[in-house]
Amino acid sequence: VDAGTGKTSFVNFVAADDFGRLINPMIVEGQVHGGLAQGIGQALLENAVYDPSGQLLTASFMDYAMPRSDDLPSFKLSHTTTLCPGNPLG
């Protein structure tokens, strides 16, 4: 976190998952990227604001910042495969 501006930056980001047998690795990688972007956006950019009666005031994409590509780090992805022993296809 930059003390002067308050901007958060990532030094390194690694995601390691066990998906089992991958049918289409490219789609899986896209899903991981999307999940990481959503999680980073929720943690750093989005803010749920309610009025005194409990009505959500930040309920649309116009009400809070969505992550942009410059808000996200480069990802290093890794996976392992643990096959399901109870299924003949794994």
Summary of the structure (lengths in Angstrom):
residues: 90
radius of gyration: 18.2
end to end distance: 43.5
largest distance: 57.2
contacts: 163
relative contact order: 0.27
helix: 26%
strand: 13%
